[in-house]
Amino acid sequence: MIHYLFDIDGTLMRAGGAGARSLAAVMRARYGVDDAARGVNAAGRTDPSIVDEIFAKALGRRPEPGEVDAVIAAYLAELDRALAATTSTLRVLPGAGDILVWLAGCAGTTLAVATGNVRDGARIKLRHARLDAHFDLDRTGGYGCDSAIRAELVARAVERAGAAAGDTVVVVGDTVHDISAARAVGALCVAVTTGSDRAEALAGADAVIDGLDELRAWHTARFA
């Protein structure tokens, strides 16, 4: 079996900054601080770790017990509204829908996500991108709510995929964090240059591609 684990942001879609704006709105409403997400690099990060950094930079302290969960719950409501708005700049990246359909039709291949988004955040983004039908988010995948550490959430996705000895796991992502997490769990990694990390930074992956439309050729060459 070949188990593909897809990152979401910068790999399958771009939310047009909706995540940062939504977090900033929550911090403004709850704590009275403006531009709380400014200077926080979210690429390849988990939602809980991003909120931790925002607390440190904007409030000068660590979150108290329950605060991260409360902020994320409010953020999810803001995110859903932002992505539903007519002004939303969400964009599905070229080839994303086609490669998911194609891989799903390949014998012995499964699809799931491995993302720093919490599960409901992943659900909201994929639903607005109309990519949610490709994944069973309730039973598969790894999420920021599984762990703030990316390697651990990828390991959870591998576990939920039911990967057995002799199976192959392929992480598809756009940052160096995807590569290091894949290495930590003994998976292959295909890095796509549609995110914030340049091709040279992604050189540690098993393959570096410029778009998901190139994944079909890589899969065929590797597994046919």
N, C-alpha and C positions, 0 to 999 in steps of 0.2 A: 504494500500500500504506500501511496505517496500522499502526505498530508501537507497541504499549503496553509500557511498562517499569514494573513494579510494585515499589515498596518493600515490605518484609515487615513489620517491627515497627512497630506503630501504624497500619499501613495495611491489611494483610490479617489480622493477628492480634496478640494480646498474649501474651507468654510468662509473664506473671505474676511477673516479677522473676527468672526462672530463670537468665537470662544473668549477671546481677550476682552472684547467689549462687554460680553455678558458677565464675566467675572468682575470687571471694573464697576459695572452697574450694581452688582450685589454688594461689593465693598463700600461703594458710595452710600447705598441705602442703609446698610447695617452699621457701618463704622464711620461714616462721614468723611472718607478720604477719596480724593480724586485721582484718576489715572493710576490706580493701584497696580495694574498689570504692566505699566511702562517699564521697559528694561528687563522684563522676565522672558527668557528664551524658553518657549514651550516645546520646541521641536524635539520629538523623541521622548518627552517627559511624561510622567503619569500625572493625572489630575491631582491626587493628594500631594505630591511633591511640589507641584506648581503652587497650590494654595499655601503650603508651608513657606515657600519662598516669598510669596506676596505678604504674608503676615510679618515675616522678618523685615522686609524692605519698607512696607507701608506703615506697620504698627510697632516695629522694633521689638517684637516678642514672638514666642512660639504660641501656637494655638492651644487653648485649653481643651480638655476632653470634650468631645462632641462638637466643637466649633468647625472642624474641617467638614464633617458630615453635614452640618447645617448650611454651611456656605455652598457646598456642592449641590445640595438639594435645591437651594434657591437659584443657583446657577443653571441647573437643568431647565427650570421653568423659563428663565430668561433666554436661554439658548433656543428652546423650542419656538418661542415667540420671534426671536431674531431671524431664524432660518425660515419661518413661515411668512415673514414680511415681504411685501412686494419689492422692497429695497435690498433684499438678500442678494449677496454676490457669490453664493455657493456655486461651485463648479465641479462637475465630475471630470476627472482627468481622462485624457484621450485613451481609448482602448480598454478602460476599466470594465465596463459592462460586457464587452465582447469577450475578454479573456476569462471572466468568471463563468460565462455561459460555456465557453469552449472547454475549460478545465473540468467543469461539472460533468461534461459529456465524455470525458476520458475515463476509460476503465481503470478501476483501482485508485481513484483520486478523490480526496475529500477536501473541503474548503471550510475555513474558519477564520476568525480574526484574532490578532494579538496586538492589542492597542493600549495606550496609556489612558484612554478615556475610561471612565467608569462604565459599567454595562449599559445603564440607561442613557448615558451620553452617546455611546456608540449607536444605540438603537435610534436615538433622535437624528443623529447625523446621517446614518444610512437610510433612514426612512425618507428624509427630505431629499436625499440624493437618488432615491428610488433604486437603491442597491440592496435593501434589506432582505428581499426575497431569496438572495443567494446564500444566506447564512442562517443557521439556527442559533440565535444568540442566547436562548434559554439553556441549551444543552451543550454548546461548544464554545470555544474561544477562551482567551485570557484577557483580563481587564484591569484597569487601575484600581478597582475596588477589591481585586484579589490580592494585590500587593502594590506598594509604592515603588518597588524595585522591579525594573523591567524584566530582568532575567527570570525572576520568580513568576511573573504573570505569564511569560512565554512557556515556562515549565508547566504551569497550570493548563494552558491551552493544549500542550502536548498530551498531558494526562487525559483531558476531556476528549481528545481526538481518539483515544484508545490505541495509541501507537504501540505496536508490539516490536519485539526484537526482529530486526531485519527490515523494518519499515523505514522510510525516508521522510524526514520533516524538512520542509523548505519555508523559511521565513522570507517574506517579501516586504521590504520597507525602504525608507528614504533617508535614514540617518545612521550615524555610526553606532547609536544606541541599539538599533535593530541588529547590526552585525555582532556587537559584543554579546547581546542576549542570545543570539543564535549559537554563537560559539560556546556559550556557557551551558547550553543544553545539548550540544552535539548535533546541531542542525545545520543544513546548508543555508546560505543566505544569498538572495538575489536583491541587489540594491538598485533602486531606480532614482535617476537624477532629477526627479520632479519636485523634490523638497528643497530644504535650505542648505543641505550639505553638497558640496561640489564633488565631481567625479573622483578627483584625486584623494579626497578624504574618505571615499567609499571603497578604495582599492583593496581593502581587506576582505571584501565579499567574494563569494565564489563566482559571481558574475555581476557586472555593472551594466545596466541598460538605460537608455534614454527615455523609454516609455514602456508602458505595459503591453503595447502591441508587439514588442520584441520578446515577450515571455513565451509565446507559443513556440517560436523557433528554438529557444533555449530548452524548453521542456522536451521537445521532439528530439533534439540532438542528445540530450542527457538520458532520456528514458525509453525512447522508441527501440 
